[in-house]
């Protein structure tokens, strides 16, 4: 039936086409999606030079509609702005522009209502929409593509899409920062061990630890905002590569679509994908930061650490072992970082050997970009409530901070304060630690006589100097873990978020 429809439709004028659709629908009871799908499977807009149909295998291989259909809203917005500009410049009649704009509005409504079936034969979202428009409004639809190419059209669509997605990812990052700031305020006095080489090093607070990630995600936001500035450039008007002979007004189109600038070189406008690479690179760093955080949460939720317990709503179990509570959300986020890194390498490799201007290789950019956007958004969306709902085991953290001689550096600093050169103080404390290991004691458990065997300068105030909470409280420098320093850092971070 569809083959018969296609054969018949090819010979029809737009007027007779409309009548045929009504007849087929009435007598064959075909659903709207089938009719619209058949409408789009008729002719290729570039087919004039060709004498035979494209092989079916090539249609499938060549087509991008399976993934670029998500650009439909941006393609329609861009086409409406382009039509208005063509009319304003006297290139098409105002009534033709009105037909195009209203026809595209109807198509947008049909797509969003699920009444359009896109066609592989029409290749991409641009040609699908244009063919549907022409079938719907007649000859005026054929004038829409005047003074543009699919090369500058797709560049426009992707830039519009990415600006919106950057704003959404930025919003998710800001929400995560706010969640971490709330947690930091709650845990200003929650002492835990800081680590180097995954060995206990010095005491910090959980608030200080959370604030480290606030800084990372703040840099991610800065990178995204910077990337958005370079994405916010209108390429429409560049044509296929050499502009157009028509008196177009790109500045007017940019004003309609909210672009801050217009591309200054037509070759670069259609071949530039730097903004995509920048976004995926920024996304890769977001995933690095999420993955590092997830690694810590996975460790912290293990019985060996027992620093946190994840909420049941953000954990899973085992099909075999009934006792298990697995941090799958954190593990999946950690694992998904790899696919974003792969997309970055894929984009760089795809671009590195391309001569100017457009090449079909560049169709490979969109799946990498779309999957990166989807992956980052999904991870951020689930990560934030997972962190917000996890239970903090304060006592276990404090107990770990008191072990591992995390106050050894403070003892060395104490000796320096009593006139001992740092290198000598370092050696004295090293010998004290070795002695403690042999005796099964902590530094706090040593007597004054034991201290003085290795460090004669020790006074009876040493116990206050090496108290874990005092070790943290004394580090009041900018960026330090002392509660007052962290409280100031939280205030600065909140002010930054408020002013963005």
C-alpha positions as CSV (number, residue, x, y, z in Angstrom):
1,X,0.0,0.0,0.0
2,X,2.8,2.5,0.9
3,X,4.6,1.7,-2.3
4,X,1.5,2.5,-4.3
5,X,0.9,5.7,-2.4
6,X,4.5,6.8,-3.1
7,X,4.2,6.1,-6.8
8,X,1.0,8.0,-7.1
9,X,2.0,10.9,-5.0
10,X,5.2,11.6,-7.0
11,X,3.0,12.8,-10.0
12,X,0.7,15.1,-8.0
13,X,0.7,18.8,-7.7
14,X,0.3,20.2,-4.1
15,X,-3.4,20.9,-4.7
16,X,-4.1,17.4,-6.0
17,X,-1.9,15.9,-3.3
18,X,-4.1,17.4,-0.6
19,X,-7.2,16.0,-2.3
20,X,-5.5,12.6,-2.5
21,X,-4.7,12.6,1.2
22,X,-8.3,13.2,2.0
23,X,-9.5,10.4,-0.3
24,X,-6.9,7.9,0.9
25,X,-7.8,8.7,4.5
26,X,-11.5,8.4,3.9
27,X,-11.5,5.2,1.9
28,X,-8.5,3.3,3.2
29,X,-8.8,4.5,6.8
30,X,-5.1,5.2,7.0
31,X,-3.8,6.8,10.3
32,X,-2.4,10.3,10.1
33,X,1.1,9.1,11.0
34,X,1.2,6.7,8.0
35,X,0.0,9.4,5.7
36,X,2.5,11.9,7.0
37,X,5.3,9.3,6.8
38,X,4.4,8.5,3.2
39,X,4.4,12.2,2.5
40,X,8.0,12.4,3.5
41,X,9.1,9.3,1.5
42,X,8.7,10.8,-1.9
43,X,11.5,12.8,-3.4
44,X,15.0,14.0,-2.4
45,X,15.4,17.7,-2.5
46,X,18.7,17.4,-4.2
47,X,17.6,14.8,-6.7
48,X,17.6,16.9,-9.9
49,X,21.1,15.9,-10.9
50,X,20.5,12.2,-10.4
51,X,19.0,9.7,-12.8
52,X,18.4,6.8,-10.4
53,X,17.2,6.3,-6.8
54,X,19.7,6.0,-4.0
55,X,20.3,2.4,-2.9
56,X,18.3,1.4,0.1
57,X,21.5,0.5,2.0
58,X,22.9,4.0,1.3
59,X,19.7,5.6,2.5
60,X,20.0,3.8,5.8
61,X,23.8,4.5,6.0
62,X,23.4,8.2,5.0
63,X,20.4,9.1,7.0
64,X,20.7,11.0,10.3
65,X,17.0,11.3,11.1
66,X,17.1,8.6,13.7
67,X,19.1,10.9,16.0
68,X,18.9,14.4,14.6
69,X,15.1,14.5,14.9
70,X,15.6,15.9,18.4
71,X,16.6,19.1,16.7
72,X,13.1,19.6,15.2
73,X,12.2,22.5,17.5
74,X,15.4,24.4,16.7
75,X,15.1,23.7,13.0
76,X,11.6,25.1,12.9
77,X,12.6,28.2,15.0
78,X,15.6,28.9,12.6
79,X,13.4,28.4,9.5
80,X,10.8,30.8,10.8
81,X,13.4,33.5,11.5
82,X,15.0,32.8,8.1
83,X,11.6,33.2,6.3
84,X,10.8,36.5,8.1
85,X,14.2,37.8,7.1
86,X,13.7,36.8,3.4
87,X,10.4,38.7,3.4
88,X,11.9,41.7,5.2
89,X,14.7,41.8,2.6
90,X,12.3,41.5,-0.4
91,X,13.6,38.1,-1.4
92,X,10.2,36.5,-1.0
93,X,6.7,38.0,-0.6
94,X,5.4,38.8,2.9
95,X,2.4,36.5,2.4
96,X,4.7,33.7,1.5
97,X,6.7,34.2,4.7
98,X,3.4,34.2,6.6
99,X,2.4,30.9,5.0
100,X,5.8,29.4,5.9
101,X,5.8,30.6,9.4
102,X,2.3,29.4,10.1
103,X,2.8,26.1,8.3
104,X,5.9,25.4,10.4
105,X,4.0,26.2,13.5
106,X,1.4,23.6,12.6
107,X,4.1,21.1,11.8
108,X,5.7,21.8,15.3
109,X,2.3,21.1,16.9
110,X,1.9,17.8,14.9
111,X,5.4,16.6,15.8
112,X,4.9,17.3,19.5
113,X,1.5,15.6,19.4
114,X,3.2,12.5,17.8
115,X,1.4,12.8,14.5
116,X,4.5,12.9,12.3
117,X,6.5,9.8,11.2
118,X,9.9,10.9,10.0
119,X,11.4,9.3,6.9
120,X,14.8,7.7,6.4
121,X,14.6,8.6,2.7
122,X,14.3,12.3,3.5
123,X,17.7,11.9,5.3
124,X,17.6,14.4,8.1
125,X,15.4,16.6,10.2
126,X,15.9,19.6,7.8
127,X,14.7,17.8,4.7
128,X,11.9,16.0,6.5
129,X,10.4,19.3,7.8
130,X,10.9,21.1,4.5
131,X,9.2,18.3,2.5
132,X,6.3,18.2,4.9
133,X,6.0,22.0,4.7
134,X,5.9,22.0,0.9
135,X,3.3,19.3,0.9
136,X,1.3,21.3,3.4
137,X,1.4,24.8,1.9
138,X,2.5,24.3,-1.7
139,X,4.9,26.4,-3.8
140,X,5.7,28.8,-0.9
141,X,7.4,26.0,1.0
142,X,9.9,25.5,-1.8
143,X,11.1,29.1,-1.3
144,X,12.1,28.5,2.3
145,X,15.6,27.2,1.5
146,X,16.5,30.3,-0.6
147,X,19.8,31.8,0.5
148,X,20.8,29.0,2.8
149,X,22.3,25.5,2.8
150,X,21.9,22.5,5.1
151,X,25.5,23.2,6.1
152,X,24.7,26.5,7.8
153,X,21.2,25.3,8.8
154,X,22.6,22.3,10.8
155,X,25.2,24.5,12.4
156,X,22.5,26.9,13.4
157,X,20.3,24.1,14.8
158,X,23.1,22.6,16.9
159,X,24.1,26.0,18.3
160,X,20.6,26.7,19.4
161,X,20.2,23.3,20.9
162,X,23.5,23.5,22.7
163,X,22.9,26.9,24.2
164,X,19.7,25.5,25.8
165,X,21.5,22.4,27.0
166,X,24.4,24.3,28.5
167,X,21.8,26.4,30.5
168,X,20.2,23.1,31.7
169,X,23.5,21.5,32.7
170,X,24.6,24.7,34.4
171,X,21.4,24.7,36.4
172,X,21.9,21.1,37.5
173,X,25.4,21.9,38.6
174,X,24.2,24.9,40.6
175,X,21.6,22.8,42.3
176,X,24.3,20.2,43.2
177,X,26.4,23.0,44.7
178,X,23.5,24.3,46.8
179,X,22.9,20.8,48.1
180,X,26.6,20.5,49.1
181,X,26.6,23.9,50.7
182,X,23.6,22.9,52.8
183,X,25.4,19.7,53.8
184,X,28.6,21.6,54.6
185,X,26.7,24.0,56.9
186,X,25.3,20.9,58.7
187,X,28.7,19.3,59.1
188,X,31.1,22.2,60.0
189,X,32.1,20.2,63.1
190,X,32.1,16.7,61.7
191,X,35.7,15.7,61.9
192,X,37.1,13.1,59.5
193,X,40.5,12.0,58.2
194,X,41.9,13.7,55.2
195,X,43.9,11.3,52.9
196,X,46.9,11.3,50.7
197,X,47.7,8.1,48.8
198,X,44.5,6.8,50.4
199,X,46.3,6.8,53.7
200,X,45.1,8.8,56.6
201,X,47.1,12.1,56.6
202,X,45.6,15.0,58.6
203,X,42.2,15.7,60.2
204,X,39.7,17.8,58.3
205,X,35.9,18.2,58.5
206,X,33.3,16.7,56.2
207,X,32.2,20.3,55.5
208,X,35.7,21.1,54.2
209,X,35.6,17.9,52.1
210,X,32.2,18.9,50.5
211,X,33.5,22.4,49.8
212,X,36.3,20.9,47.7
213,X,33.7,19.6,45.3
214,X,31.8,22.8,45.4
215,X,35.0,24.4,44.0
216,X,35.3,21.8,41.3
217,X,31.7,22.2,40.2
218,X,32.0,26.0,40.3
219,X,34.9,25.7,37.8
220,X,32.7,23.4,35.7
221,X,30.1,26.1,35.6
222,X,32.7,28.7,34.5
223,X,33.8,26.5,31.7
224,X,30.3,25.9,30.5
225,X,29.5,29.7,30.6
226,X,32.7,30.4,28.6
227,X,31.8,27.7,26.1
228,X,28.3,29.2,25.7
229,X,29.8,32.5,24.7
230,X,31.6,30.9,21.8
231,X,28.4,28.8,20.9
232,X,26.4,32.0,20.8
233,X,27.4,32.9,17.3
234,X,24.9,32.8,14.3
235,X,26.3,30.8,11.3
236,X,23.2,31.2,9.1
237,X,24.0,33.3,6.0
238,X,27.2,31.3,5.3
239,X,25.4,29.1,2.9
240,X,27.2,26.0,1.8
241,X,30.6,27.6,2.3
242,X,30.8,30.9,0.4
243,X,27.8,32.9,1.6
244,X,25.0,33.9,-0.8
245,X,24.3,36.4,-3.6
246,X,21.0,37.4,-2.0
247,X,20.9,40.5,0.2
248,X,20.4,38.6,3.4
249,X,20.5,40.2,6.9
250,X,22.1,37.8,9.4
251,X,22.0,40.4,12.1
252,X,18.2,40.5,11.9
253,X,18.1,36.7,12.2
254,X,20.5,36.8,15.1
255,X,18.3,39.3,16.9
256,X,15.2,37.1,16.4
257,X,17.0,34.0,17.7
258,X,18.9,35.7,20.5
259,X,22.4,35.3,19.2
260,X,25.0,37.6,20.6
261,X,27.2,37.6,17.4
262,X,27.3,36.7,13.7
263,X,30.0,34.5,12.2
264,X,32.6,36.5,10.4
265,X,33.9,33.9,7.9
266,X,31.5,31.7,5.9
267,X,34.1,28.8,5.6
268,X,34.6,28.7,9.3
269,X,30.9,29.2,10.1
270,X,29.9,25.8,8.5
271,X,33.1,23.8,9.4
272,X,33.5,25.0,13.0
273,X,32.7,22.4,15.7
274,X,35.1,23.8,18.3
275,X,32.1,24.8,20.4
276,X,31.0,21.1,20.5
277,X,34.5,19.9,21.4
278,X,34.7,22.5,24.1
279,X,31.3,21.4,25.6
280,X,32.2,17.7,25.5
281,X,35.6,18.6,27.1
282,X,33.9,20.5,29.8
283,X,31.4,17.6,30.2
284,X,34.3,15.2,30.5
285,X,35.7,17.2,33.4
286,X,32.3,17.3,35.0
287,X,32.3,13.5,34.8
288,X,35.8,13.3,36.2
289,X,34.6,15.3,39.3
290,X,31.4,13.2,39.6
291,X,33.5,10.0,39.2
292,X,36.0,11.0,41.9
293,X,33.1,11.9,44.3
294,X,31.4,8.6,43.5
295,X,34.6,6.6,44.2
296,X,34.8,8.2,47.6
297,X,31.1,7.5,48.3
298,X,31.6,3.9,47.2
299,X,34.5,3.6,49.6
300,X,32.8,5.4,52.4
301,X,29.7,3.2,52.2
302,X,31.8,0.0,52.5
303,X,31.9,-1.8,55.9
304,X,35.7,-1.1,55.9
305,X,35.0,2.6,56.1
306,X,31.4,2.8,57.3
307,X,31.4,6.6,57.0
308,X,28.1,6.9,55.2
309,X,25.0,4.8,54.5
310,X,23.2,5.4,51.2
311,X,19.4,5.8,51.3
312,X,17.5,2.7,50.2
313,X,15.9,4.7,47.4
314,X,19.4,5.2,45.9
315,X,20.8,1.7,46.4
316,X,20.2,-1.8,45.0
317,X,20.4,-5.3,46.2
318,X,21.8,-8.7,45.0
319,X,19.8,-11.4,43.2
320,X,21.7,-14.0,45.1
321,X,23.1,-12.4,48.4
322,X,20.2,-11.1,50.5
323,X,22.4,-9.0,52.8
324,X,23.8,-6.8,50.0
325,X,23.2,-3.1,49.7
326,X,25.0,-1.9,46.6
327,X,26.0,1.7,45.7
328,X,24.9,1.2,42.0
329,X,24.0,4.8,41.3
330,X,27.5,5.9,42.3
331,X,29.1,3.0,40.4
332,X,27.1,3.7,37.2
333,X,28.0,7.4,37.3
334,X,31.6,6.4,37.7
335,X,31.3,4.0,34.8
336,X,29.5,6.5,32.5
337,X,32.4,8.9,32.7
338,X,34.2,6.6,30.2
339,X,31.6,7.0,27.5
340,X,31.9,10.9,27.7
341,X,35.7,10.6,27.5
342,X,35.3,8.4,24.4
343,X,33.0,11.0,22.7
344,X,35.6,13.7,23.3
345,X,38.3,11.5,21.6
346,X,35.9,10.6,18.8
347,X,35.1,14.3,18.0
348,X,38.8,15.3,18.0
349,X,39.7,12.3,15.8
350,X,36.8,13.1,13.4
351,X,37.8,16.7,13.0
352,X,41.6,16.5,12.9
353,X,41.9,15.6,9.2
354,X,39.0,17.5,7.6
355,X,39.8,20.1,4.9
356,X,37.6,23.1,4.7
357,X,34.7,23.4,4.6
358,X,31.8,21.0,5.3
359,X,32.4,17.2,5.0
360,X,29.9,14.4,5.6
361,X,32.1,13.1,8.4
362,X,30.7,15.9,10.5
363,X,27.4,14.2,10.7
364,X,29.2,12.0,13.3
365,X,29.3,15.0,15.7
366,X,25.7,14.9,16.8
367,X,25.4,11.4,18.3
368,X,28.5,12.1,20.4
369,X,27.1,15.5,21.5
370,X,23.6,14.2,22.2
371,X,24.8,11.2,24.2
372,X,27.2,13.4,26.2
373,X,24.4,15.8,27.0
374,X,22.1,13.0,28.0
375,X,24.7,11.2,30.1
376,X,25.8,14.3,32.1
377,X,22.2,15.4,32.8
378,X,21.2,11.9,33.9
379,X,24.2,11.6,36.2
380,X,23.7,15.0,37.8
381,X,19.9,14.5,38.2
382,X,20.4,11.3,40.2
383,X,23.6,12.2,42.0
384,X,22.3,15.2,43.8
385,X,19.4,13.5,45.7
386,X,21.7,10.5,46.4
387,X,24.1,12.8,48.2
388,X,21.4,14.8,49.9
389,X,19.8,11.7,51.4
390,X,22.8,9.6,52.5
391,X,23.3,9.1,56.3
392,X,26.5,10.4,57.8
393,X,28.2,8.2,60.4
394,X,29.8,11.0,62.4
395,X,31.3,8.8,65.1
396,X,32.9,6.5,62.6
397,X,34.5,9.4,60.9
398,X,35.7,10.9,64.2
399,X,37.2,7.5,65.2
400,X,39.0,7.2,62.0
401,X,40.4,10.7,62.3
402,X,41.8,9.9,65.8
403,X,43.6,6.8,64.3
404,X,46.5,6.7,61.9
405,X,48.5,9.5,63.7
406,X,46.7,12.2,61.7
407,X,47.9,14.7,64.4
408,X,51.6,13.9,63.8
409,X,52.2,17.0,61.7
410,X,50.6,19.1,64.5
411,X,53.0,17.7,67.0
412,X,55.9,18.6,64.7
413,X,54.5,22.2,64.3
414,X,54.1,22.3,68.1
415,X,57.8,21.5,68.5
416,X,58.7,24.1,65.9
417,X,56.8,26.6,68.1
418,X,59.1,25.7,71.0
419,X,62.2,26.4,69.0
420,X,63.0,23.1,67.4
421,X,64.0,23.3,63.7
422,X,61.4,21.7,61.5
423,X,63.6,18.9,60.1
424,X,64.6,17.9,63.6
425,X,61.0,18.1,64.8
426,X,60.0,15.9,61.8
427,X,62.5,13.3,62.7
428,X,61.6,13.3,66.4
429,X,57.9,12.8,65.7
430,X,58.8,10.0,63.2
431,X,60.6,8.2,66.0
432,X,57.7,8.8,68.4
433,X,55.3,7.3,65.8
434,X,57.5,4.2,65.4
435,X,57.6,3.9,69.2
436,X,53.7,4.1,69.4
437,X,53.4,1.4,66.8
438,X,55.6,-0.9,68.8
439,X,53.7,-0.1,72.0
440,X,50.3,-0.2,70.5
441,X,49.5,3.3,71.5
442,X,48.3,6.6,70.0
443,X,50.2,9.9,70.4
444,X,47.5,11.1,72.9
445,X,48.1,8.0,75.1
446,X,51.8,8.7,75.6
447,X,53.0,10.1,79.0
448,X,55.1,13.2,79.2
449,X,58.2,11.1,80.0
450,X,57.6,9.0,76.9
451,X,57.3,12.2,74.8
452,X,60.5,13.6,76.3
453,X,62.5,10.5,75.5
454,X,62.4,11.6,71.9
455,X,61.5,15.3,72.1
456,X,62.8,17.0,75.2
457,X,61.1,20.3,74.3
458,X,57.6,18.8,74.9
459,X,55.6,20.6,77.6
460,X,52.5,19.6,79.4
461,X,50.4,21.7,76.9
462,X,51.2,19.1,74.2
463,X,47.9,17.2,74.7
464,X,45.9,20.2,73.8
465,X,48.1,20.9,70.8
466,X,47.5,17.4,69.4
467,X,43.8,17.1,70.2
468,X,42.1,16.3,66.9
469,X,39.5,19.0,67.1
470,X,42.2,21.6,67.9
471,X,44.2,20.4,65.0
472,X,41.3,21.3,62.7
473,X,40.4,24.5,64.5
474,X,43.9,25.9,64.3
475,X,43.9,25.8,60.5
476,X,42.1,29.1,60.0
477,X,43.9,30.2,56.8
478,X,42.0,31.0,53.7
479,X,40.8,27.6,52.3
480,X,41.6,25.8,55.5
481,X,39.3,23.3,57.3
482,X,38.7,25.3,60.5
483,X,35.0,25.7,60.9
484,X,35.2,29.5,60.8
485,X,37.2,29.4,57.6
486,X,34.7,26.9,56.0
487,X,31.8,29.0,57.1
488,X,33.3,32.0,55.3
489,X,33.9,29.8,52.2
490,X,30.2,28.8,52.3
491,X,29.2,32.4,52.4
492,X,31.4,33.3,49.4
493,X,30.1,30.3,47.4
494,X,26.4,31.3,48.1
495,X,27.1,34.8,47.1
496,X,28.7,33.6,43.8
497,X,25.7,31.4,43.0
498,X,23.3,34.2,43.8
499,X,25.1,36.6,41.5
500,X,25.5,34.3,38.5
